[in-house]
Amino acid sequence: TVMNAIIQDIMRPFGVTPRYAGFPMLVASVELYLEDPNRLSAVIDEIYKPAAKRCRCTSDNVERNIRTIIQQAWRKDPAKLREMAGYTLFTYPKVSEFIEIIAREAEKRKKSSV
């Protein structure tokens, strides 16, 4: 999908590629968020569970695997992650924060490519 390609471009500088088990879970979570940003208010039921269903795993897998991606991104380039967030991050973001950060960046890139 277009979103998959955009997220690959966003994540590649962090050393995160589709080889990561959590990559399709991140894509699904971002897509769910973009469909309805209010889903973050009930992240387990509205994002983790539907993403888990799409990826044929559990909601715990979704959360854990995205957290692994976040930790990798933070180790590789915390300054870039802070820049994308648009606010000060003192430590790596929570999963729900990260989904929102990547979704905003993906939307920005999608609009600029049109």
C-alpha positions as CSV (number, residue, x, y, z in Angstrom):
1,T,0.0,0.0,0.0
2,V,1.0,3.6,-0.3
3,M,1.0,4.0,3.5
4,N,3.3,1.0,3.9
5,A,5.8,2.6,1.5
6,I,5.6,5.9,3.2
7,I,6.1,4.3,6.7
8,Q,9.1,2.3,5.2
9,D,10.7,5.6,4.1
10,I,10.0,7.2,7.6
11,M,11.4,4.3,9.5
12,R,14.5,3.3,7.3
13,P,16.8,6.0,8.8
14,F,16.1,4.5,12.2
15,G,17.2,1.1,11.0
16,V,13.7,-0.2,11.1
17,T,12.6,-2.2,8.0
18,P,9.8,-4.6,7.1
19,R,12.0,-7.4,8.5
20,Y,10.9,-6.3,12.0
21,A,8.0,-8.5,13.2
22,G,6.3,-5.3,14.4
23,F,6.5,-3.5,11.1
24,P,3.1,-4.7,9.7
25,M,1.6,-4.0,13.2
26,L,2.9,-0.4,13.1
27,V,1.5,0.1,9.6
28,A,-1.9,-1.3,10.7
29,S,-1.9,0.8,13.8
30,V,-1.1,4.0,11.9
31,E,-3.8,3.3,9.3
32,L,-6.3,2.7,12.1
33,Y,-5.3,6.0,13.8
34,L,-5.5,7.9,10.5
35,E,-9.1,6.5,9.9
36,D,-10.1,8.0,13.3
37,P,-7.6,9.8,15.6
38,N,-10.0,9.4,18.5
39,R,-9.1,5.8,18.6
40,L,-6.0,6.7,20.7
41,S,-8.3,7.4,23.7
42,A,-9.0,3.7,23.8
43,V,-5.8,2.4,22.3
44,I,-6.1,-1.2,23.4
45,D,-9.6,-1.8,22.1
46,E,-9.5,0.6,19.2
47,I,-6.0,0.1,17.8
48,Y,-4.1,-2.9,19.3
49,K,-7.0,-5.3,19.0
50,P,-8.0,-4.5,15.4
51,A,-4.3,-4.4,14.4
52,A,-3.8,-7.7,16.1
53,K,-6.7,-9.2,14.1
54,R,-5.2,-7.8,10.8
55,C,-1.8,-9.3,11.7
56,R,-3.1,-12.5,13.2
57,C,-1.5,-12.1,16.6
58,T,-2.5,-10.8,20.0
59,S,-2.9,-7.2,21.1
60,D,0.0,-7.8,23.5
61,N,2.2,-8.7,20.5
62,V,1.2,-5.5,18.8
63,E,2.1,-3.4,21.8
64,R,5.4,-5.2,22.5
65,N,6.6,-5.3,18.9
66,I,5.9,-1.6,18.3
67,R,7.7,-0.9,21.6
68,T,10.7,-2.8,20.2
69,I,10.6,-0.5,17.1
70,I,10.4,2.6,19.3
71,Q,13.4,1.5,21.3
72,Q,15.4,0.9,18.1
73,A,14.4,4.3,16.7
74,W,15.3,6.0,19.9
75,R,18.7,4.2,20.1
76,K,19.5,5.1,16.5
77,D,18.4,8.7,16.3
78,P,16.6,10.3,19.2
79,A,17.1,13.8,17.8
80,K,15.2,12.9,14.6
81,L,12.4,11.4,16.7
82,R,12.2,14.5,18.8
83,E,12.1,16.6,15.6
84,M,9.2,14.5,14.1
85,A,7.3,14.7,17.4
86,G,7.4,18.5,17.4
87,Y,7.8,18.6,21.2
88,T,10.4,17.7,23.7
89,L,10.9,14.0,24.4
90,F,13.1,13.3,27.4
91,T,12.8,9.5,26.8
92,Y,11.4,7.4,24.1
93,P,7.7,7.9,23.5
94,K,4.9,5.6,24.6
95,V,3.4,3.4,21.9
96,S,0.3,5.6,21.5
97,E,2.5,8.7,21.2
98,F,4.7,6.9,18.6
99,I,1.7,5.9,16.5
100,E,0.5,9.5,16.5
101,I,4.0,10.8,15.6
102,I,4.5,8.4,12.7
103,A,0.9,9.0,11.5
104,R,1.4,12.8,11.5
105,E,4.7,12.4,9.6
106,A,3.2,10.0,7.1
107,E,0.3,12.4,6.4
108,K,2.8,15.2,5.9
109,R,4.8,13.2,3.4
110,K,1.7,11.9,1.6
111,K,0.4,15.5,1.1
112,S,3.8,16.7,-0.1
113,S,4.0,13.9,-2.7
114,V,0.7,14.9,-4.3
